[in-house]
Amino acid sequence: MPNHLQSTQSLYLQKHADNPINWWYWCESALKEAKQDNKPIFLSIGYSSCHWCTVMEGEAFSDQAIADYLNANFLPIKVDREERPDIDSIYMQALQMMTGQGGWPLNIFLNPEDLVPFYGGTYFPVEPKYGRPGFLEILQAIRRFYDHEPEKLMAFKAEILGNLQQSAALPVNQGASLTKDLLDQGINANTAAIQPNDFGRPSFPMIPYSTVALQGSRFKQEYDYDPQQLAQQRGLDLVTGGIYDHVGGGFHRYTVDNSWTVPHFEKMLYDNGQIIEYLANLWSSGVQQPAIERAIAGTVNWLQREMTHPQGYFYAAQDADNFTTPEAAEPEEGDFYVWSYQELASRLSATELAELQHEFTVTTQGNFEGKNVLQRLSSGVLSDNVNQALAKLFAMRYGQPATEINIFPPAKNNQEAKTKNWLGRIPPVTDTKAIAAWNSLMISGLARAYAVFKEPSYLDLAIGAVRFMLRNQWIDGRFQRLNYDSVATVFAQSEDYALLIKALLDLQAACPDDPRWLERAIRIQAEFDKLLWSIELGGYYNNSTDAGQELLVRERSYMDNATPAANGVAIANLVRLSLLTDNLEYRDRAQQGLQAFSVVMEKSPTACPSLFTALDWWLHGTNVKTSMEQIKQLSSNYLPTTVYRIEAELPKNALALACQGLSCLEPATTIEQILEQIRQVNQN
């Protein structure tokens, strides 16, 4: 029997709509009913492409005995973390306080009176295994605790709530000085965070950290690790490793090993946007390996083929799992992407197979459950035979050659995946919602790739997406976070504002002769400042005062995870806006924001790499005034804290004028001179 999730639009929530559990979505009615009935809230948070969320849905959440007990004794609420990152952030922090670790699915139990959590975990099996008790046993123990030990419950709640409130209230006016020494400390710590992983742990892109290392590579400072070497190594690991789909393009979320071999196969828009921007910057810094250019082009092809709605916006994610046959009861992880040796030997010529084995990890025994994840052994140019072999594998997977596929239609849910007449393998399900922040990350990546490689299709995709956002994501003058089939919904949060403004500024950097992008960035910044800026404390709240009033604390996100934190991006935007407009109010606000988080930057630098990117802009931001012709030459260089403005009235015989802060340098008369000036002021 369908539950309350039947009416929701979220793909993740829809996957649970037919569970025997009487799920609610997060709303006032659910919270009110839990309070009236004195039922603890079982809050379960996940997202559509989460592998262990899918596993738990098929196991514990489909078990009738568990559902009966849960329905009778708890008020179950499902939340899509991609819809409500503010809810996820608070309760993930609480879970980490309780257990020392987090992850999804995030399963946590709340007191119905005040929504304070008192027990939590991640994946719970039906029966005891993996050293974890069975879920029904856990539910029974939690209900006994809730009913019979109120004093312990109150004490535990008070401790958790106090810790959450303390975490949200950063020290005021006690911060560190915003100096080059603080920046060097951040570069040193965040470069160390991306050193090679020798402990068998999973390997993540960690782009906010890699970005700080790359920016630090231009300084002559002695660091514990070489920022240039590690930034380059991170890029090459990404483009040669199994984390990249060498057949169809696009990057998977991470690899389960330390050698970048076997991925967790989901593909997230936010990873791919960040990686494109990082690789384009790495190329412009002088690391011009053919595998980098190939990976960028392949990822954009995947984006255009599989992840772009006809109206121009980008889909959110593709699952890690796919069905092997229409009759299969459950999907298999990675089946869409891997190759048995027998398949390769039967479809490729002897020469193609031999050359493929020379360039990639291909063996008879495979490297993933008897099959092969392709991983490159070098970063050079691939031979014609290898490219032909990869083209054959593409046709095997998709049922057609790449030259015959412009758009590969998404499977929007399991039913579509199993019933459509696919010419090749059954693809993973695609979550087709648009998320403003994630679209913005991809727009930024495409804009930077266009500036570096001058490929018009990159710019066309970026402009198509940003036009959709600007035309469709405002309701009654208010920016919305999500879009489901052209219907905008849910008030935008700080990351949506910050990343869209950054995307517009990145488009301005790529196309400074088009005034629309800067004009719209200024307007959206005004809305952002009005709704989310903390006048008393500095920095931006995650959500506005009229959204999420029921939440335990009002957070100002500064910690980077798979995506950069909103405040780091937002503060860098403020510096850029000040350089582009000569409005020093933006710079004053940036200073207040940096000061608000400076204690964290000093004491926990690896928690907030994007704040060090913002500090770099604060210390080294440079404004170059010149002609459009010169900007085209300058913009393909790696000058990470430079903005460009078209200026018709330069000093006599000057080609360009570079200004930093309130002073300008000697007018430059050649491209070489202006480049040297920028590099000099950016290295101090």
C-alpha positions in Angstrom: 0.0 0.0 0.0 1.5 3.4 -1.0 2.6 5.7 1.8 2.9 9.5 2.0 5.9 9.5 -0.4 3.6 8.6 -3.3 2.9 12.3 -3.9 6.6 13.4 -3.8 8.7 14.3 -6.8 12.1 13.1 -5.5 13.4 9.9 -7.2 14.9 8.8 -3.9 11.6 9.2 -2.0 9.7 7.6 -4.8 11.9 4.5 -4.5 10.4 4.1 -1.0 6.8 4.9 -1.9 5.8 1.2 -2.0 7.6 0.1 1.2 5.4 -1.4 3.9 6.8 1.3 6.2 4.4 4.3 6.5 7.0 6.8 5.5 6.3 10.6 5.8 8.3 13.3 4.0 9.7 16.1 6.2 6.7 18.4 6.8 4.8 20.2 9.6 2.1 17.5 9.6 4.5 14.7 10.2 6.3 16.5 13.0 3.0 17.4 14.7 1.7 13.9 14.5 4.9 12.5 16.1 4.5 14.9 19.0 0.8 14.3 19.5 1.3 10.5 19.6 4.5 10.7 21.6 6.4 8.6 19.0 10.1 9.0 18.5 10.9 10.0 14.9 12.9 7.6 12.8 14.6 9.9 10.4 16.3 8.2 7.4 18.3 10.4 5.0 19.9 9.3 1.7 19.9 10.0 -2.0 18.9 8.2 -5.2 22.3 7.0 -6.4 23.5 5.9 -2.9 24.4 2.2 -3.1 23.8 1.2 0.5 20.6 3.3 0.6 19.4 1.1 -2.3 20.5 -2.1 -0.4 18.7 -1.1 2.8 15.5 -0.2 0.8 15.5 -3.7 -0.6 16.2 -5.4 2.7 15.2 -3.8 6.0 12.7 -1.2 4.6 10.9 -3.9 2.6 10.7 -6.3 5.6 7.1 -6.6 6.9 8.0 -7.5 10.5 10.3 -4.4 10.7 7.6 -2.2 9.0 4.9 -3.4 11.5 7.1 -2.6 14.5 8.4 0.7 13.1 4.9 1.9 12.1 3.5 1.1 15.6 6.3 2.5 17.7 7.9 5.3 15.6 7.0 8.1 13.2 9.2 7.3 10.1 10.4 10.2 8.0 12.4 10.0 4.7 14.5 12.9 3.5 16.4 13.3 0.2 19.6 15.0 1.3 19.9 16.5 -2.2 16.6 18.3 -1.6 17.4 19.4 2.0 21.1 19.6 2.6 20.4 21.8 5.7 18.6 18.9 7.4 21.3 16.5 6.4 24.1 18.7 7.6 22.7 19.0 11.2 21.9 15.4 11.7 25.1 14.1 10.0 27.1 16.3 12.4 25.0 14.8 15.3 25.7 11.3 14.1 29.4 12.0 13.9 29.3 13.3 17.4 27.6 10.0 18.6 29.6 7.5 16.6 32.8 9.2 15.4 31.8 8.6 11.7 29.0 9.2 9.2 27.7 8.2 5.9 24.5 7.4 4.0 22.0 6.1 4.6 21.9 8.3 7.7 19.5 6.7 10.1 18.8 8.7 13.3 16.2 8.8 16.0 14.8 12.1 17.2 12.8 13.1 20.3 9.4 14.2 18.9 9.1 17.2 21.3 12.2 19.1 20.2 13.7 17.0 17.3 17.0 16.5 19.2 18.6 13.2 18.2 19.5 10.5 20.7 20.7 7.5 18.7 21.9 6.9 15.1 23.8 4.8 12.6 24.1 4.2 8.9 23.3 0.9 7.2 21.4 -1.5 9.5 21.0 -5.1 8.2 17.8 -7.1 8.6 19.7 -9.9 10.4 22.9 -9.5 12.5 25.9 -9.3 10.2 29.0 -7.3 9.5 29.4 -7.0 13.2 26.1 -5.1 13.4 22.8 -6.1 15.1 19.7 -6.7 13.2 17.4 -3.7 12.6 14.4 -5.0 14.5 16.5 -5.7 17.5 17.8 -2.1 17.4 14.3 -0.7 17.1 13.1 -2.7 20.1 16.0 -1.6 22.2 15.6 2.1 21.3 11.9 2.1 22.1 12.7 0.5 25.5 15.3 3.2 26.2 12.8 5.9 25.2 10.0 4.6 27.4 12.0 3.5 30.5 15.1 5.7 30.8 13.9 9.3 30.5 16.7 10.7 32.7 19.4 9.2 30.6 17.6 10.3 27.5 17.4 13.9 28.7 21.1 14.0 29.6 22.2 12.5 26.3 19.9 15.0 24.3 21.3 17.9 26.3 24.9 16.9 25.5 24.2 16.5 21.7 22.2 19.8 21.5 24.9 21.7 23.4 27.6 20.4 21.1 25.6 21.3 18.0 24.9 24.8 19.3 28.6 25.2 20.2 29.7 24.1 16.8 27.3 26.5 15.0 28.5 29.5 17.2 32.0 30.3 16.0 34.2 32.7 18.0 33.5 36.3 17.2 36.3 38.9 16.8 38.9 36.5 18.1 40.3 35.3 14.8 43.7 35.0 13.3 45.3 37.7 11.1 44.5 37.4 7.4 48.1 37.2 6.3 50.2 35.3 3.8 51.4 33.2 6.7 47.9 31.9 7.3 47.5 31.2 3.6 50.8 29.2 3.6 49.6 27.2 6.6 46.4 26.3 4.7 48.3 25.4 1.5 50.7 23.2 3.5 48.0 21.3 5.3 45.6 20.9 2.4 48.5 19.8 0.1 49.4 17.1 2.6 45.8 15.9 2.5 46.1 14.8 -1.1 49.5 13.0 -0.8 49.4 9.4 -2.1 47.2 7.1 -0.1 49.3 4.2 1.1 46.9 2.7 3.6 44.4 0.9 1.3 41.7 3.5 1.9 39.3 4.6 -0.8 40.4 7.4 -3.2 38.2 10.5 -3.6 38.7 13.4 -6.1 39.0 16.0 -3.2 38.9 18.8 -5.7 38.6 21.7 -3.1 41.9 20.4 -1.6 43.6 19.8 -4.9 42.6 23.4 -6.0 44.4 24.8 -3.0 47.5 22.8 -3.8 47.4 23.9 -7.4 47.1 27.5 -6.4 49.9 27.1 -3.9 52.2 25.7 -6.7 52.9 29.3 -7.9 54.5 30.4 -4.7 58.2 29.9 -3.9 57.5 29.0 -0.3 59.0 25.7 1.1 56.1 23.4 2.0 56.2 19.9 3.6 55.0 18.5 0.2 55.4 19.8 -3.3 52.1 21.4 -4.3 52.9 21.3 -8.0 53.9 17.6 -7.9 50.8 16.5 -5.9 48.4 18.7 -7.9 49.7 17.2 -11.1 49.6 13.7 -9.7 46.0 14.1 -8.6 45.0 15.2 -12.1 46.8 12.3 -13.7 45.3 9.8 -11.3 41.9 11.1 -12.2 42.3 10.9 -16.0 44.1 7.5 -16.1 42.4 5.7 -13.2 39.4 3.5 -13.2 37.5 6.4 -11.7 37.2 7.8 -15.2 34.9 6.0 -17.7 37.4 5.5 -20.6 34.7 4.2 -22.9 31.7 6.5 -22.3 33.2 9.5 -20.5 32.4 11.0 -17.1 33.9 10.4 -13.7 32.6 8.0 -11.1 32.3 9.2 -7.5 35.5 7.5 -6.0 37.5 4.3 -6.1 37.2 1.7 -3.3 41.0 1.2 -3.3 44.1 3.4 -3.0 45.3 2.7 -6.5 42.5 4.5 -8.4 41.4 1.2 -9.9 37.9 0.0 -9.0 35.3 2.8 -8.7 32.1 3.1 -6.8 30.3 3.4 -10.1 27.8 6.2 -9.5 28.4 9.4 -11.5 27.5 12.7 -9.8 27.1 16.0 -11.6 28.9 17.9 -8.9 32.1 15.7 -9.2 32.2 16.1 -12.9 31.8 19.8 -12.9 34.6 20.3 -10.4 36.9 17.9 -12.1 36.5 19.6 -15.5 37.4 23.0 -14.0 40.3 21.5 -12.1 41.7 19.7 -15.2 41.4 22.8 -17.3 43.3 24.8 -14.7 45.9 22.1 -14.5 46.3 22.1 -18.3 46.6 25.9 -18.3 49.3 25.7 -15.6 51.5 23.7 -18.0 50.5 20.1 -17.3 49.4 19.4 -20.9 49.2 15.6 -21.0 47.0 14.2 -23.8 44.9 12.2 -21.3 43.7 15.4 -19.6 42.3 16.9 -22.8 40.8 13.5 -23.8 39.1 13.1 -20.4 37.6 16.7 -20.5 36.3 16.1 -24.0 34.9 12.7 -23.1 33.2 14.0 -20.0 31.5 16.8 -22.0 30.4 14.3 -24.6 28.8 12.2 -21.8 27.2 15.3 -20.3 25.7 16.3 -23.6 24.6 12.7 -24.5 23.2 11.5 -21.2 22.9 14.3 -18.7 21.4 17.3 -20.5 17.6 18.0 -20.6 16.3 19.3 -23.9 15.7 22.7 -22.2 19.4 22.9 -21.3 19.8 22.1 -17.6 21.8 19.1 -16.3 20.6 16.0 -14.5 21.8 15.3 -11.0 23.3 11.8 -11.0 23.4 8.2 -12.4 23.2 5.2 -10.2 26.1 2.8 -9.5 23.9 -0.2 -10.2 22.0 -1.4 -13.3 19.9 -4.4 -14.2 21.6 -7.2 -16.2 18.4 -8.4 -17.7 14.7 -7.2 -17.6 13.9 -10.2 -15.4 16.5 -9.5 -12.8 15.1 -8.8 -9.3 17.9 -6.5 -8.2 20.4 -4.4 -10.1 24.1 -5.3 -10.1 26.8 -2.8 -9.1 28.9 -1.6 -12.1 27.7 -4.1 -14.6 27.1 -1.4 -17.2 30.8 -0.4 -17.1 32.9 -3.6 -16.8 34.1 -6.1 -19.3 34.9 -9.8 -19.1 38.0 -11.0 -20.9 35.9 -13.3 -23.1 33.8 -10.3 -24.3 36.9 -8.4 -25.2 38.5 -11.4 -27.0 35.3 -12.2 -29.0 34.6 -8.6 -30.1 38.1 -7.2 -30.8 40.7 -8.1 -33.3 43.9 -9.7 -32.0 45.8 -6.5 -32.7 43.2 -4.3 -31.0 43.1 -6.6 -27.9 46.9 -6.7 -27.7 47.2 -2.9 -27.9 44.4 -2.4 -25.5 46.2 -4.7 -23.0 49.4 -2.6 -23.6 47.6 0.7 -22.7 45.0 -0.5 -20.1 44.7 -3.0 -17.2 43.1 -6.0 -19.0 43.7 -9.5 -17.8 41.9 -12.9 -18.0 41.0 -12.8 -14.3 40.0 -9.2 -14.2 40.2 -6.7 -11.3 36.5 -6.5 -10.3 34.5 -9.7 -9.6 36.1 -11.5 -12.5 35.7 -8.6 -14.9 37.8 -5.7 -16.0 37.6 -2.0 -15.0 39.7 -0.2 -17.6 42.6 1.8 -16.1 45.2 3.5 -18.2 48.9 2.7 -17.8 50.1 6.0 -19.2 48.8 9.5 -20.0 50.0 9.8 -23.6 48.2 9.7 -27.0 46.3 6.5 -27.7 46.9 4.7 -30.9 44.3 4.4 -33.7 43.9 0.7 -32.9 43.2 1.4 -29.2 40.7 4.2 -30.1 39.0 1.8 -32.5 38.8 -0.9 -29.7 37.2 1.7 -27.3 34.8 2.7 -30.0 33.7 -1.0 -30.4 33.2 -1.2 -26.6 31.1 1.9 -26.7 28.9 0.2 -29.4 28.7 -2.9 -27.3 27.5 -1.0 -24.2 25.1 1.4 -25.9 24.0 -0.8 -28.8 25.1 1.9 -31.4 28.3 3.6 -32.4 29.0 7.0 -30.7 28.6 8.7 -34.1 25.0 7.7 -34.3 23.9 8.8 -30.8 23.3 12.4 -30.1 21.0 11.9 -27.1 20.9 8.7 -25.0 17.5 9.0 -23.2 17.7 8.4 -19.4 16.0 5.6 -17.5 14.2 7.7 -15.0 13.3 4.8 -12.6 13.7 1.1 -12.3 10.5 0.4 -14.2 11.8 2.4 -17.2 15.2 0.7 -17.0 13.6 -2.8 -17.1 10.9 -2.1 -19.8 12.5 0.1 -22.4 13.9 -1.6 -25.5 17.6 -0.8 -25.0 19.8 -1.7 -27.9 22.8 -2.5 -25.7 23.1 -3.0 -22.0 20.4 -1.8 -19.6 21.7 1.5 -18.3 21.7 2.8 -14.7 18.8 4.9 -13.6 19.4 8.7 -14.0 18.1 11.1 -11.4 16.7 13.8 -13.8 16.1 16.6 -11.3 18.1 19.8 -11.6 19.9 21.0 -8.5 20.9 24.7 -8.8 24.3 24.3 -7.0 25.3 21.3 -9.0 24.3 22.8 -12.3 26.4 25.8 -11.3 29.5 23.7 -10.7 29.2 22.2 -14.2 28.6 25.7 -15.7 31.9 26.8 -14.0 33.7 23.8 -15.3 32.5 24.3 -18.9 33.3 28.0 -18.8 36.8 27.4 -17.7 37.4 24.6 -20.2 36.1 27.0 -22.9 38.5 29.7 -21.8 41.4 27.3 -22.0 40.6 25.2 -25.0 38.4 27.6 -27.0 36.0 24.8 -27.9 32.6 26.5 -28.7 30.5 23.5 -27.7 31.7 23.9 -24.1 30.4 27.4 -24.0 27.2 26.5 -25.7 26.4 23.9 -23.0 27.2 26.3 -20.2 25.1 29.1 -21.6 22.2 26.8 -22.3 22.2 25.7 -18.6 22.6 29.2 -17.1 19.8 30.6 -19.3 17.5 27.9 -18.1 18.4 28.7 -14.5 18.0 32.4 -14.8 14.6 32.0 -16.6 13.1 29.2 -14.5 14.4 29.1 -11.0 12.7 32.2 -9.6 9.2 32.1 -8.1 7.7 35.4 -6.9 11.2 36.9 -6.9 12.8 34.1 -4.9 15.5 31.8 -6.1 14.6 28.0 -6.0 17.0 25.1 -5.4 15.4 22.3 -7.4 13.6 21.7 -10.7 11.5 18.7 -11.4 10.4 18.4 -15.1 10.5 22.2 -15.4 8.8 22.9 -12.1 11.0 24.9 -9.7 10.7 24.2 -5.9 12.3 24.5 -2.5 14.0 27.8 -1.4 17.6 28.0 -2.5 20.2 27.5 0.1 23.6 29.3 0.5 25.4 26.8 -1.7 22.9 27.5 -4.5 23.5 31.2 -4.3 27.2 31.0 -4.0 27.8 28.6 -6.7 25.5 30.2 -9.2 27.2 33.6 -8.6 30.5 31.9 -9.1 29.3 30.3 -12.4 28.2 33.7 -13.7 31.5 35.2 -12.8 33.3 32.3 -14.5 31.2 33.0 -17.6 32.2 36.7 -17.3 35.8 35.6 -17.2 35.4 33.5 -20.3 33.3 36.1 -22.2 34.1 39.5 -20.7 32.5 41.3 -23.7 29.0 40.0 -22.6 27.8 42.2 -19.8 24.8 40.0 -18.9 26.8 37.6 -16.6 28.2 40.3 -14.3 24.9 42.2 -14.2 23.0 39.1 -13.1 25.7 38.1 -10.6 25.3 41.5 -9.0 21.5 41.2 -8.7 21.7 37.6 -7.3 24.4 38.7 -4.8 22.0 41.4 -3.5 19.3 38.8 -2.9 21.9 36.5 -1.3 23.1 39.3 1.1 19.6 40.2 2.0 18.4 36.8 2.9 21.3 34.8 4.2 24.1 37.2 5.4 24.8 37.3 9.2 25.1 40.9 10.1 26.2 40.2 13.6 28.6 37.2 13.0 29.7 37.5 9.4 29.4 34.8 6.8 26.3 33.3 5.2 23.7 31.1 6.9 22.7 27.9 5.1 19.1 28.9 4.8 17.0 32.0 5.2 14.9 32.9 8.3 11.7 31.8 6.6 13.0 28.3 5.7 13.8 25.6 8.2 12.5 27.4 11.4 12.1 24.0 13.0 15.7 23.1 12.7 17.8 22.8 15.8 20.5 25.3 14.8 21.1 27.8 12.0 24.4 26.8 10.5 26.9 28.7 8.4 28.7 26.0 6.4 32.4 26.4 6.1 33.5 22.7 5.9 34.3 21.3 2.5 33.2 17.8 1.6 32.7 16.4 -1.9 31.7 20.0 -2.8 33.2 23.3 -1.7 31.5 24.9 1.3 29.2 27.8 0.6 31.1 30.4 2.6 34.4 29.7 1.0 32.9 30.2 -2.5 30.8 33.1 -1.5 33.7 35.1 0.1 35.9 34.5 -3.0 32.9 35.8 -5.1 32.8 39.0 -3.0 36.5 39.7 -3.8 35.9 39.1 -7.5 32.9 41.4 -7.5 34.9 44.1 -5.8 37.6 43.9 -8.5 35.1 43.9 -11.3 32.9 46.8 -10.0 35.3 48.9 -7.9 32.7 48.6 -5.1 34.7 48.3 -1.9 31.6 47.2 0.1 32.1 43.8 -1.4 35.6 43.7 -0.2 34.6 44.8 3.3 32.1 42.0 3.5 34.7 39.5 2.3 37.0 40.7 5.1 34.3 40.3 7.7 33.5 36.8 6.3 37.1 35.7 6.4 37.5 37.1 9.9 34.4 35.2 11.1 36.0 31.8 10.1 39.7 32.7 10.7 39.8 30.7 14.0 38.7 27.6 12.1 41.2 28.3 9.3 44.0 28.6 11.9 43.1 25.6 14.0 41.6 23.2 11.5 42.9 24.2 8.0 42.0 20.9 6.4 38.3 21.4 7.3 38.0 24.4 5.0 40.2 24.5 1.9 37.8 26.7 0.0 38.2 29.4 2.6 41.9 29.4 1.8 41.0 29.8 -1.9 39.0 32.9 -0.8 41.9 34.1 1.3 44.2 33.8 -1.7 41.8 36.0 -3.7 41.7 38.5 -0.7 45.5 38.7 -0.6 46.3 38.5 -4.3 43.2 39.5 -6.3 44.3 41.4 -9.4 42.3 43.4 -11.9 43.6 43.5 -15.5 42.1 46.2 -17.8 42.8 45.5 -21.5 41.1 44.8 -24.8 39.1 41.7 -25.7 41.8 40.6 -28.1 44.4 40.5 -25.3 42.0 38.9 -22.8 41.6 35.9 -25.2 45.4 35.3 -24.9 45.6 35.9 -21.2 42.6 33.8 -20.1 44.1 30.5 -21.3 47.0 31.0 -18.8 46.8 29.8 -15.2 46.3 33.1 -13.3 44.0 31.9 -10.5 43.3 35.2 -8.7 42.9 37.5 -11.8 39.8 39.1 -13.3 39.6 40.8 -16.7 37.8 44.0 -17.6 37.6 45.4 -21.1 39.0 48.9 -21.1 39.0 51.2 -24.2 40.8 54.1 -22.6 44.2 52.9 -21.5 47.3 55.1 -21.1 49.1 55.9 -24.3 50.9 53.0 -26.0 49.7 50.7 -23.2 48.4 47.2 -24.0 47.1 46.4 -20.5 46.9 47.8 -17.0 47.1 45.6 -13.9 45.8 46.8 -10.5 45.9 45.2 -7.1 44.1 46.7 -4.2 44.0 50.5 -4.5 47.1 50.8 -6.7 48.0 50.0 -10.3 51.3 48.9 -11.8 53.2 50.4 -14.7 51.2 50.2 -17.9 52.3 47.1 -19.9 53.1 47.4 -23.5 53.4 43.7 -24.4 51.6 40.5 -23.5 54.8 39.1 -22.0 55.1 42.2 -19.7 51.6 42.0 -18.4 51.9 38.2 -17.8 55.1 38.8 -15.8 53.5 41.6 -13.8 50.5 39.4 -12.9 52.7 36.5 -11.9 54.9 38.8 -9.8 52.0 40.3 -7.8 50.4 36.9 -7.4 53.5 35.4 -5.9 54.0 37.9 -3.1 
